[in-house]
Amino acid sequence: MRRTRTVIIMLISSLLIAFGFNQLLIPHRMISGGLAGITMIAGYATGLNIGWLYFLLNIPILLWGLRELGVRFVGWSIFSVLTTTVAMQVIPVHPFVNDLMLGAVFGGVIVGFGSGISLREGASSGGVDIVASIVTRKREISIGMLIFVINGSIIAALGFMTANWDIALFSLLSIFTTGKMIDLIHIRYVKVTAFIVTNRTDALRQALLPLKRGITVIRTRGGYTDAERDMLMTVTTRFELAELRNIILKTDPNAFVNIVETVGIMGDFRRPTV
């Protein structure tokens, strides 16, 4: 049932993203952010099919993600990239609106909504999202600044290539709208702390280790029952929260879990690799 729900949501996500690209952005030669934006610029410059370019450019990133993040997360991202590519072949490239402002704003809203619901299911539409997830597991850097630099470079490239800064700036508006829409649905890089009270300490601890986050085991005692149990405490990001929930439900569906937003941390919350 859970898998069927995820498939349906991922299909809706792919259709929304493809519609936003083919009906609102590409007809006006605007671009989206991240890898999709790079793909669109390449398509405008070469005349090649943007949907298939999107698929080809995602392949090395998806392979990198498989090695670093595993099949659980990247498997759904591969599904998303494939279905988005197919949807871009089915939905015609035709302007849904003629006004650039409407195309930029509503293109950003639709693409952002599609990407956001994908992220809430623990997957992504590929590209920069996978790169960001890998980077957050390895380094404590500002992902927002990284994405800002990438998107700023894409906008500058579009402006110089077309010599039409109106389109470039409307594309910037679209990217900004997409980001805000994703934030409304799924705040990716806010850290959270999970307190997990479980009877299956060893099994759950082993299942959580691939996330490469620090895990602390704390002995607890029930206030009403006096029963002693273990509590696992781990800090992760909202980007990986769906994956954390899936692991807990699969390993110990009876565990009690308290998830709180973390204002700040001191020290390294990544598990060192050996």
ZICOR-V470680 format. One record per helix or strand. SS is the DSSP state (a for helix, b for strand). FROM is the first residue (numbers start at 1). LEN is the number of residues. If there is no record, write none. Layout:
SS FROM LEN
SS FROM LEN
//
This chain:
a 2 27
a 34 13
a 50 20
a 71 20
a 100 21
a 128 11
a 143 20
a 165 21
b 191 8
a 201 9
b 213 1
b 215 7
b 228 10
a 238 14
b 256 6
b 270 1
//
